[in-house]
Amino acid sequence: MTAGTLALTGAIVPLAQARGSDTMRVGVIGCGGRGSGAAQNCVESSQGVEIVALADTFEDRLQGLKKQFKVPDDRCFVGLDAYKKLLALDDINLVILGTPPGFRPKQFAEAIKRGKNVFMEKPVATCPAGIKMVIEASELASQKGLAVVAGTQRRHQQAYVETIKRIHDGAIGDLVSAQCYWNMGALWVDAAKRNWEAYKSGKWSDVEWQIRNWLFIKWLSGDHICEQHVHNIDIINWAFDAIPEQVHGQGGRQYRTEPQYGNIFDHFGVEFFYPGDVRTISMCRQIDGTTDNVSERVVGTKGSAYMDSSGNCKIEGENAWAYNGPTPNPYVVEHTDLIKSIRSGNPLNEGKRIAESTLCAIMGRESAYSRQQFNTKWFLSRCTLDLLPPDDLKLSDSKELPPFAIPGKYQIPGWVQPERGRRRG
């Protein structure tokens, strides 16, 4: 197969719609805050980009983009199956996936099946079953010559790119440890209260409340270690050019205890074991009145590297250095890079990479929930956790929300207690 072609049902089809100066016709699936932001970033990123179709579970969520980009009614789709209707449009060559993460694996797989290039927000799944689906679809994307870029904008931020390059070139020596953090105040406090009141008044079904309140629902967000902290975990994976071999976590739900906050924790602390028994610390919390820290630090035998999303990236030690170059908006640059790769016929594919970082966050969550230590191989091969929504899910459905995990009582699906004193794997 030559560059710029893809295989569909056995035929070789030229990627004419996505080459040269041709217009990128973009469909947006999930039109809430992040989907809307990604749509705007995509249009800003390159010439010849048009938002031509929208899909969302709720009609009220797509009205803003519909008005902004003048999308006609017959190209706006509503409902849990709206994404399928949008993906069936033949004239769309790029889709933005901005729905809650629990829906991401099936929507991504369908997009690749339909031959669409994809920008998908992180994280890309909330369970190992979803991770496997994303990896499989990413492999298919490579076979079809389709581009896949994830919403890990630090990977496209020049300050980070330059810092990681220096780490890989040996500026801080052999890596011996690392720390990463997303510690901040509470999110969605007022929204969670309003959503709960609407739900308890009978206005919404179980499923509608959970989707509208998705940030606090495990099957939809993966908990905040997955939904948010995956950014920082991804940077550590990037620095080590590897994923952890083992994980041991803890966490709890001490400050957001009211039912409107669903079934997630409010703080986590996780130890990841990288190859060579190199141990790293990962911390995240969403608690008001605490010290904010969103950053990464990598320690080597010759010094250390510090990075944060403001562009404050530097190296201390034998090869001291600080980034002072340009600072274009990485939320825009990631779309620039995506579209450039499509038009050049050399499509980027970040699918497997973000699936692996999401997997690490999921493992950290499950280890913290259960207070069990285990290895990655065991988790991928033996854990039976499957949070994927059923194909016949309806907005009006009743759906019991499992209680939040209590360490010592919560058991990872597929777990068999190892002999006393031995860890799994």
ABEGO torsion letter per residue (X at the ends): XBBGBBBBGGBBBBBAAABEABBBBBBBBGABAAAAAAAAAAAAABBGBBBABBBBABAAAAAAAAAAAGBBAAABBBEAAAAAAAAABAABABBBBABBAAAAAAAAAAAAAAGBBBBBBOBABABAAAAAAAAAAAAAAAAAGBBBBBABAAAABAAAAAAAAAAAAGAAEBBABBBBBBBBBBBGAAAAAAAAAAAAAGABBAAAAAAAAAAABAAAAGEAAAAAAAAAAAAAAAAAGBBBABBBBBEBBAABABAAAEABBABBBBBBBBBGGBBBBBBBBBBBGBBBBBBBBBBBAAEBBBBBAAGBBBBBEABBBBBABBBBBAAAAAAAAAAAAAAAGBBBBAAAAAAAAAAAAAAAAAAAAAGBBBBAAAAAAABABBABBBAABBAABBBBBBBBBBBGABBBBGBBBBBBGBBBX
